[in-house]
Amino acid sequence: MAKRLQASRDIRGSTPLSPSELFWSKVQKTDGCWNWMAATRNKNRYGAFKTKGKIYSAHRFSWILTHGEIPEGKLVCHHCDNKLCVRPDHLFLGNYRDNTQDAIQKGVFHFNTHRTKGSFLRGEKHTNAKLRNWQVSAIRFMYALGIWTYRDLARFFSIDYSYIGHIVHRRSRILR
């Protein structure tokens, strides 16, 4: 507990730092990006800052300190594409579309990841594809013959049997 209190006090140890002072004390300022040097948030690796019981993304808190509240539905985006950067002039407000278009123009948008909503790569070209298109067609044909069960097909193609049902009923890997 003593270490926690110490972290929010200035060097003299008597005056508590304001949230703004505490925030900027955790930033390494350079000629380029101003990098967040404290905690990061989950696997996305954005900086994290906790004040008054609430956790903020560091770049969002930087925006709030310098420009005021963030309008609802808006994102705080990086011109520099450095997730740890909190330099106010490297940040801009935008929506999901603006952020995606900015990333596409810079060549940092990854179309082929399973996390990308509306991924452009489909079927066997997708990063996580387990089957080739001809195998999907073969599964449908073999099941239609009536002598192969989901489990038989799953063993034969080395995939989970529940996925066979999705393929057979065209809920997954819809081929034209």
Secondary structure, DSSP 8 states (H G I E B T S, - for coil): -HHHHHHTB-TTSSSB--HHHHHHTTEEE-SS-EEE-S-EETTTTEEEEEETTEEEEHHHHHHHHHH----TT-EEEESS--TTB--GGGEEEE-HHHHHHHHHHHT---TTSTTSTT-S--GGGSTT--S-HHHHHHHHHHHHTTS--HHHHHHHHTS-HHHHHHHHTTSSS---
